[in-house]
Amino acid sequence: MGEVTKGNGFFGYEYKEITIHRSMESVYADGYANFGWMLEDTSTPVQGVGSITMKFKRDRKIRNKAELGRLQRQFESCAGQIESLEKAKTNGAMIAAFSIGLVGTAFMAGSVFSYLAGMLPLCIILAIPAFIGWILPYFCFLNVRRKRTDKVAPLIDQKYDEMYEVCEKANGLLAK
């Protein structure tokens, strides 16, 4: 915690540092302003390429601090749920694609062992589903991701609406 002296008055600040996914940077920068926080600095943390560390400060003697804290936790909860929903768009698609690719690889292993054993007809029969199992995952991924995105998009929009309502309430508390 640091303090700064300005003119005749004394101002004490409290500080907050958060590490978030880079895609949520503007959401947090805009949202935290409604809770009295001022963005001081951003930096890229060592642990994550897709992450960013944001440093904020605000007046220690801000009015309605307890209620702003409660609303801020609600904002952070909504933001976390949005991040989870964004990840959910591709998680199922990746699992399906990897599973199909793994089955294709197993068929290719069977094909190779059949070839080494001198069973050329079996090698060809096993190679066909192997190549299909290597080509199909891409299209499966696109299809599952599209379906999941269509299903999750309204939930994400709903969470953003909830987040904006929380920010609006917090901004109203700051104005009082």
Secondary structure as GFF3:
##gff-version 3
##sequence-region A 1 176
A	DSSP	beta_strand	2	6	.	.	.	ID=ss1
A	DSSP	beta_strand	9	21	.	.	.	ID=ss2
A	DSSP	three_ten_helix	22	24	.	.	.	ID=ss3
A	DSSP	alpha_helix	25	33	.	.	.	ID=ss4
A	DSSP	beta_strand	38	43	.	.	.	ID=ss5
A	DSSP	beta_strand	51	59	.	.	.	ID=ss6
A	DSSP	alpha_helix	65	116	.	.	.	ID=ss7
A	DSSP	alpha_helix	120	175	.	.	.	ID=ss8
###
